[in-house]
């Protein structure tokens, strides 16, 4: 048995250091400036209902690609995760590789939007943004980058409009929603989605957010606040921590009909694998995705396990399919230092070779 070394002088010093960090931390928290939602300059170029399409400013000295890159983010969180801080920004990394970056901000649905369905998002909003870019820039096709649920949306869009998509990049995107290690899928199998939507309309963002947090309660709701004490005496680290906290709890409500269809078609019926996903009167068929595809997944992802994403290779009709496995988690794939060095340069290189 290894003896525990707890000397009075060592314990006293640790208590003094802890108290000092707490005191300095309180001062840093009180003096923290307003937390921004993205750090890269951008301009609105198109609006429809609550949607805003942004274009990010091209860095000085960089010549942008002639083919625009449209980022389609998930509905459940806000897209500034891709641009969370100066040295950890997927957007900045893509701009540096010469991408002409556009991003859809879905906004915050309210009860007036409860009837919006998947067809409205895919063949309505996304198609409107794509057509706007095609018209304004004089191009026939755009590049798509779909993130998480936005990757599912992008796959559906590319299958419905293959003539408008030049290249498709998906990040942490599920296609098999019933893998044994998918905790979120196991949780939602027996939920009466119809009862929930028919009763409350839109699904509250807070409800979904706490669902995600409780999948890993110790690390996501306990350990991180204990670890926070070690950074409280550093103002820059405090601000970065608060940025992440702001994003985590900035969860828009979900349009009721979209939540109903997405949950039932994908999580409960596994629609990409089993078929039967309808947008309007047309069925989604991933064999119609014939453009080059780059599929990026995270090896430690607890929300989209690698086995949920890898089957994409056998489902799409593309003859140019590439996979990139990132040694990190669902969020680390955007914000970790390793991701800045590996993931965004790889996306830029892959796109530049095909654009």
Buried (B, 14 or more C-beta within 10 A) or exposed (E): EEEEEEEEEEEEEEEEEEEEBEEBBEBBBEEEEEBEBBBBEBEEBBEEBBBBBBBBEBEEEEEBBEBBBBBBBBBBBBBBBBBBBEEBBBBBBBBBBBBBBBBBBBBEBEEEBBEBBBBBBBBBBBBBBBBBBBEEEEBEBBBBBBBBBBBBBBBBBBBBBBEBBBBBBBBBBBBBBBBEEBBBBBEBEEEEBEEBBEEBBBBBBEEBBBEBBEBBEEEBEEEBEEEBEEBBBBBEBBBBBBBBBBBBEBBBBBBBBBBBBBBBBBBBBBBBBEEEBBBEEEEBBBEBBBBBBBBBBBEEBBBBBBBBBBBBBEBBBBEEBBBBEBEBBBBBBBBBEEBBEBBBBBBBEBBEEBB
